Amino acid sequence: MGWAAEEFRTLDLGDGRLDARAVLLAERLAGKPTESIPNACSGWAETQGAYRFLSNAKTDWQALLKPHWTCSEERMRAHPVVLNIQDTTELDFNGRATAGLGPLSYEAQRGMYLHPTYAVSPTREPLGVLDAWMWAREAKGKDGKRGGIVESTRWIEGYERVAERALALPQVRQVYVADREADILALLRRAQELQHAADYLIRCRHNRVLPNDGKLWEQVAQAPVLGKVAFELPGGRGTVARPVTQSLRAQVVELSDGKVGTLHVTCLLAQEIDPPAGVKPVVWRLLSNRPAHTLEQAVELIDWYRARWEIELFFLILKEGCRVEALQLSHVDRIEVALALYMVVAWRINRLMRLGRSLPELPADLLFEVEEWQAAFVLNKKKPPKSAPPLNTVVRLIAQLGGFLGRKGDGQPGAKTLWLGLRDITVFVQGLRFARMAL
């Protein structure tokens, strides 16, 4: 059974033909993630079937993702802690004749927003995309205001769904992780109302006034130093990866809940020590319901927050690896269905990369079909072994097809070389299967 058939095995769109088409299309998009839908499909008839699938009224994107959600929850059961990372990204479809799009950050831009919950383990193993919000903004009225949904509610509803999952999986600690946009009193208040069924870890945005008339950031800065933490800060957005050492302070503070009550919240301050000349120091202020009385507890929170980078990598794969902003579909509803499939594809690419690093000796046939891992050897002019090799071996061979050099000092391959290499694997396997059919 291929990976898509396994991941979508419980799919029920009310029509067995639609279910089969979903599995086939997921396989095609995963095999050639950088290609357009017609180029990813095998022939014109298959392309027509893909477009009919995307436009079918029975193809609801949430029903399409439901089997993946079920599989994700099953993967969660193997971990004592799961980080549920939330963030929002813009999808810019400027120049596309797609009905239902709306303005983005700039009113002239046309596109939509995607806000998923991306679940990973503390060791960065991608477990799945647990839910998502997709919407297009309405244009501003004459008063300069927008109608439509109140976008801040997605953060609160996101926490509520994580809390529901925590109650359904009591053996797994669920942690809600988000950046500064989620620093909303209503969210913290809702978490307290739900008795912190799920933990939260949110980057602080507001320097709030405390009951003693002091300010939050200044008060926590006076707390004693618990110790230090050191790690490698990943590069991105014009920056290069570099080592960072931070001092850690933490204090439990009392905040107004915005109504008539109070909230008791741990505020953790992580300040970079001796940053390089001319480089902005890395300073994080984090809010959590978790205690941080000791260095060990504080470092755990920092490690959890650092895992937030995984959703940025997920968005990178979705936009550059799957090129979702190049979709040419006639209506936003069809884009939503396509995005549901592409989110699973992006999750799988990142999962292959991460498992290749964290579980290098895992048998490759747990994640690849026999023909796929054999193709990785053949295309690199190596003789395939008789039994399944280690996963890391296959991942590195696939990445070499995408430009990874694989030298001793090159470290482990990244997602980009992996998604590029997967295309060559798919083309080879398809050709092999067609050749067998012709015999």
N, C-alpha and C positions, 0 to 999 in steps of 0.2 A: 504494500500500500504506500503510495507517495505521500509526501508531507501534507499536501493540500487536502487529499482525501481523508487523512487522519485528523487534521485540524478542523475540517468542516463536516465531520462524520455525522453529527446530529442536526445538520441543516435541514430545515423544513419550510420551504417557501410555498407549500401548497401544490407543487407541481414537480414531480421527479425530474422532468427535463430541465427545469430551471436550476434545481439542485446540482445536477450533473454539469450544467453550463458554468455555474459558479466555481466549481472545483477546477474545471478545465481552464477557465479564464485566470484564476489565481495562479495556477501552475505556469501559464504562459507569461503573465506579468512578472512573476518571480524569476523566471528563466531569462527574460530580457527586460530588466527593469528600466533601462534608459531609453528603450524604444517606444514609439507611439503604439497605440492599441492595434492598428492594422499591421505594423511591422512585428509586433509581438505574437500575433496570431499566425496560424499556419494556413494561409490561403484565404481567398475571398469569402468562401462560404462560412468559414469560422469567424471571420471578421464581421460579417453580417449578423451571425448568431450572437456575437459579443455586444453589438450595438442594440440588437433587439432585447437582449438581457438587461442592459442598462436602462432601457426606456420602458420596460414592462412594469405595469402598475403593481404587480405582486412582489416586485423586487424592492422590498423595504430595507434600507441600509441597516437599521437596528436588528431586524430579523437576520440579516446577512452576517452581522457580527456576533450574534448570540452564541453560536457554537464555539467561537474563539474565546468569548468570555468564560464559557464553561471550562474549556481546556486551560485557560489561564488560572482559574480558581483551583483546578486540580494541581497545577504546577506549584501554586502557593503552599499547598499542604506540606510540601517537603521543606519549608523554611520557617524558622521560629519568628522571623521578622520580615515584613514586606514593606517596601517604600512605595507609596502611591504618589507619583510626581505629577503635578498639574502645571500647565502653562498654556499660553495662547500664541498662535502664530497667524500672520497674515498670508493669504494666498492671493497673489496679484495676477488677475487674468486680463489685464489691459490689452485691448485689441481683439479680444474674443467676443464673438457675437453670441453671447450666452444670456438668456433671459433669467432674471431673478438675482443678478449680482447687485452689489451696492458699493458705496464709497468706502475707502480704507482710511489710513491716517491722513492722507490728503484727499480732499473732496473729489478731485478729478480722477483719482485712481478707481478702478473697478475690480472688485474681487469679493472675497468672503473670509470668514474667520473660522479657525479650527482650534478647539480646546479639548484635548484628550486627557485621560488619566493613564499614565504609563507606569506600569508596575515592574519594579526590579527588586532583586535581593540586595542586601547591604554589600555583597561582593560584586554587584553590577550585573548579575545574570538577568537578562530581559525575560520577564514572565508573561507579558501580554499587554494589550491595550484594553483597559477595563470598561471604559465608556468614553463618550465624546459629545461635545456640543458643536454644531455647525450652524452658522447663521450669516446672513448678509445684513448690513446696516441699512436703515432707511436714510434717505437724504435729509439734510437739515431743512426745517421749515423757515418761514420768514422771520420767526422769532429767534432763529439760530439754534433751536433745540431739535433733537431727534425723537421720533416716535419709536415704536417697536419694543423689544425686550429690554429690561434693565440688565445690562451686561454683568454687573457685579454679582448678580444672583448665582451665576455659574460657579463661583468659588464656594459659596455656601452650600449649594446643592451638591457640589462635588464632595465636600466633606461629609454630607449626610449619606451619600452612597458608600463612601469608604467606611463610615460607621456601621451601616447596614451589613456590609461584608464582614466587618469585625465580629458582629454578633453571630453571623452564619458560620464563621470559622474561628471559634473561640480559642483554638490552640495556636493561632497565628496572630502575632502582634501587628496590627495595621497602623502605619504611620503616614499621615498626610503631609506632603512636602511641597512647598510653593515659594515663589519669589515675592518681591515687594508688593505686587499688585493685590495679593491676597491678604495684606495687612489691613483687615476690616474688623472693626469692633463687633459687628453683627455675626461674623464667622466665629470669633472667639467666644462670644456669648452663646451661640448655638452649640458649640462644642461642650461648654459647661452644662447647658441644659440637657444634653445627651450623656452627661456624666463621663465625658471623655472616652466614649466607647472606642474611638480611634484616637491615637496620639496625633499631635500636630507639630510641625516644625516650619515656621514661616519667617522669611527675612523681614526685619522690621523696617518700615518706611517712615513712620511718624514718631517724632520726638515729643511724646505726649506729656502733658502736665500731670504730676502725681498729687495725691491728696495733701501732701505736705508743702505744696506749691513749688516743689523742685521739678526738674525735667528728667525724663527717663534716661536719656543717654548719659547725661552728666553724672547721675547718681550711680549707674552701673559702672562707670569709669572709675569710681572711687572704691569699688570692691577689691579685695585682695586678689593677687594673681594666683590662680590655681596651678599654673605650669605652662608648658609650651607644647605645640604640636607642629610637626613639619610634614610637608607633602609636596608633590609636583603639581603645579597649577597648569592645566592644559592650555594650549594656545587656541586662538580664535579671534575673529573680528580684528585682524590687524596686529595681534599680539603673538608672541612666541611662548612656548612652554618654558617654565622656569621654576626653580625650587622656591618654596615659601615657608617661612617660620613665623608662627603667630603666638602671641601671649594670650591666655584665656582668663577671662573674668566672668563671673555669673552671680546673679542675685534674683531672689524671688521678690517681685514687686506687686503692689496693689494698684490696679487700674480701674477707673470708672468703666462700667459696661455700656455707657451711652444712654442708660435709662435711669434706674434708681438703685441699682446694685453695684457690686464690685467684682473684679476678676483677679485671681491670684495667678500670675504668669511668671515663668522663669525667663529672664532676659540674659542671653549669653553674648558677651562682647569678645570678638576675636580680632586682634590688631597685629598687623605685620610688623616684625622686628627687622630693622636695618634693610629696607628695600633698596634695590639698585638705584643709583643716581638717575634722576629724571623719570623714574617710573612711579606711577601712582600706587601707594601702599594698598594692600588688600585688607579691607576692614569689613567685617560682617557683624551685624547685630541680629540675633535670632531670637524669636519668641517661641516658647514651647510650654506644654503642660508637664513635660518630663523634668525630673530633678537634675541639677548639675552641681551637686555639692562637692564632688570630687573631680580630680583631673580625668579619671577614667570615664565618668559620666559625660563630662564636657567634650572629650575627644570623640566619644560615640556620636554625639549630636553633630559635631563638625564633619565626621565621616558620612553621616546620613545626608547632610546638606551638600557635601561635595558630589554625592551621587546624583544631584539634580542636573549635572551636566549631561546625563544620559538622555534626557528629553530633548536637549539641544542637538545631540547626535541623531536622535530619532527624526527630528525636523529636517536636519541636513540630508539624511538618507531619503526622506520623503520628497524633498524639493529637488535635490541635485541627482540623487541616485534613481528615483522613480519619476522625476520631472513632472510632477502633478500639475504644476502651473502651466504646462504646455497642453493640457487636455483641451480638446476642441469638441465640446458637447453643447447641445442646443439649449439646455436648461440646467439650472443649479441643482435640481433634484437628481439629475443623472450624474452630475459631478459628485454628489454626496454618496451615491452608490459606488462609483469608481473609487472614491477616497476610502470607503470601508475596506475594499479589497487591497488597495495600496498600503493602508496602515498595517494590515497583517503581513504584507510583503516586506515592508520596512522593518517591522519587528523581527521577522525571520532573518533578514540580512544581519541585523545587529546581534541577534542571538548566536548565529554561526560564528561571528567574529569573537564575541565574548566567551563562548564556551570553548572555542579553540585556544583561548588564553588560560581560562580558569580550570578547565578540565581537559588538558591536552591529550591524555591517554584514553579518553572516552572512545569506544569503537565508532568508526566513521559511519557504519551502516545504521546507526541509530538516528542519524540526521540526513544521510544521503542514500539514494538508491545505489545498488551495486554498479550499474552502468555509469552513474555520475562520478563515483570516486575512482572507478577504473579510468574514465575519460581524463581525470585530472593527471593521472600518471602518463597516459598515452600522449596527451597534448604537450607534456613537458619532456617527451622522448625518454620516458622511463618505463620499465616493465612493471605492470601491476602485480602486487602480491596475490597469493592464492586466497588469503582470508582478509577480512576488513582491517585496514591499518588504523593507527590512532587518528583521532579527529584533527589534531593540530597539523599533522602531516598533510592531510587533504586540504585543509584551509590554506595553508601556505602555498601549496601547489596551485590552487585556484587563484590565489592572489598574485602569484607570479605571472599568470596569464593576463592579469590586469595591470602589470607594471611593477609589482613588488619585486625587488632584487633578491631578497632572501639571503643577504650576506650575514656573517656572524654579528656585525655591529648594527644591523638594521632593525633589531627588535622584532616585534610582532606586526603583522599586516594590519592595516586599517580598513574601515568599511568601504572606502572608495575602490581600492584595488580588488576587493572581494566582489562588489557588485559588477565591476567591469569584467572580471574573470568568469563570473557565472554565465555571462552571455555566451562565451566560447564553449563552455561545458554543455549548455543547452543545445546549441547548434550542432555540436558533435553527436550528442545522444539522439537528437531528432533524426539526423542523417543516418545513424546506425540503425535505428528502428525502421526507417523507410526502406533501407537496403534489405533488411530481413524480410519485410513484407513483400518485396519484389521477387524474392527467391521462390 
